Amino acid sequence: MTQSPWLAHYPKDVPAELSKVPFVHLAELVKKASNDYSKTIAFTQVMPNGMNGSLTYKKIDSLSDDFAAYLRETLTLKAGTRVAVQMPNCLAYPIVAFGVMKAGLVLVNTNPLYTAPEMAYQFADSGAEVLVVIDMFADRLPEVLPKTKIKTVVTVKISEFFPPIVGGVIRLVQKVWSRTLPKITVPHTKFQDALAAGRKVKSPNKSDGYVKGITSDSIAALQYTGGTTGVSKGAMLSHGNLVTNTLQLITMCGAFMRPGKEVVITALPLYHIFAFTINLLGFYHIGGRNILVPSPRPPSNLRRAFENYKVTWLTGVNTLFNALLNETWFTDSPPKQLRASAAGGMALHESVSKKWREVTGTPIVEGYGLTESSPVLTFNPLGGKGKDGTIGIPVPSTDVICVDDNGKEVALGEAGELIAKGPQIMLGYWEKEAETNNTLKKGYLYTGDVATMDKDGYFTIVDRKKDMIIVSGFNVYPNEIEEQIAAVPGVTEVGVIGMPDDKTGEAVVAYVVAGLPAPTEEQIIAHCKKELSAYKAPKKVVFVDELPKSPIGKILRRQLRSGEIDKSKATTGKGA
């Protein structure tokens, strides 16, 4: 691309290109932050009832050193060995993740809610030899382990590092009341025992050697794609990818990310690339305090986190922000110290963005990225010119263009596939050469998303290429329709798909979660016909109790198309 119009809209202190990156690998980034903010609380885990535990930067550093020594000395793992980690947001997660980095090994993040077949696939595909798993889900392992190369299992409690009495109460509730602690029938090592073993054998002389030979091009993580559009693939993210993207994001936020002063609610799962890079790496690097929420569903699980801590930041997706806006405890008493929120993962509805600003007095800044880009490619700059409804402008050292099906750049304002080039782009897919070659072409990542660019260099996502609906030869993008339906009073959530139709090829179908008073099918269709071309209006509206979502809250249109929804809870023609 010969022009980069977005550079004119960078905040004055943001460079077009990042200067020399100060860290070769993530272990260096973690170590520096640990030293700079040693006495600061790094992570606080908050349960729905307010019970909590905290760890300082110094303690995180020491414990992750213990775990690194356990992996390299006790288990005698070699550099580059894959370690699967399967746990929700909890105090053990950063210890394990940072320990794997310090050991010169490869982190394989895994969704704790995976079924046994999904676990077996990812573990086998990655070749993981060690699994660190939350004990609540360890009952699946007898079925899974024989299909993998995993030799060592380390089990973690949700209440690790809580005060003894508080932790004891949580365990008692899990055992007796909720019965969420299954009997573990496979050989395993308890997390505290693993740390103790590492503590006995660790030494500075040895630990320095764990990352010897690790470069910016070495694989840091196998981050599996969500699998929302097909078979999940392991994106090979290098240390350089993740370090650079962390710095790109912080640079774009400028003074809104104050070293040592920010408190961010981490409701999105840390095993997902969004929270992994932004919350875990980004806020750790600047000395922030992560308030870890193991599960944001129902949204009332976040209440104590907001009430008990002076929250300055929130990262989330459209469904999370919308859910909070439908909670009276949140709208009646919004967080007073909140400075900004960052949205990604799915399209942010204008109605949600507007209401959030009205309720909190602060913006939601939308960005964009993929697992394959570590993830941030574009961002609405804080302290600069932001444009609601757009995904912002490319972060430093990143080129983004929109192209047609032949790879030729489209005219300004025209829709085309968004492709991107920059130091945060993955090395490729793990052991999948064909898929890599289809996605990475001439240094550019082909995202599969359709977008437009305006004269100022701000990009707007139109939709996923695979989600596009063709009605009587016309291209219809679900995002546009969802935006309109979301604005109808009484609509809580909406997902739009195309279904086969004898007359038009495909017809627009809207799945709606409604509140009270609920709108009717007729009201929704009439609104769409008023605001959109007639062929874009839904032919049918299906009211459901809930929509299928990914772990971060992204509505899964693929499951709607395949009928993976509880038909007993679905009705047509009327609201709930």
Secondary structure, DSSP 4 states (H G I P E B T S, - for coil): ----GGGGGS-TT--SS----S-SSHHHHHHHHHHHTTTSEEEEEE-TTS-EEEEEHHHHHHHHHHHHHIIIIIS-PPTT-EEEEE--SSTHHHHHHHHHHHTT-EEEE--TT--HHHHHHHHHHHT--EEEEEGGGGGGHHHHGGGS---EEEEE-TTTTS-HHHHHHHHHIIIIIS---PPP-S--EEHHHHHHHHHHH--HHHHHHHTTT--TTSEEEEEE---SSSS--EEEEEHHHHHHHHHHHHHHHGGGS-TTT-EEEE-S-TTSHHHIIIIIIIIHHTT-EEEE-S---SGGGGHHHHHHS---EEEE-HHHHHHHHT-HHHHHS--SS--EEEE-SSPPPHHHHHHHHHHHSSPEEEEEE-GGGSSEEEE--TTS---TTS-BEEPTT-EEEEE-TTSPBPPTT--EEEEEESTTS-SEETT-HHHHHHHEETTEEEEEEEEEE-TTS-EEEEEEGGG-EEETTEEE-HHHHHHHHHTSTTEEEEEEEEEEETTTEEEEEEEEEE-SSPPPHHHHHHHHHHHS-GGGS-SEEEE-S---B-TT--B-HHHHHTT-S-GGG-EESS--
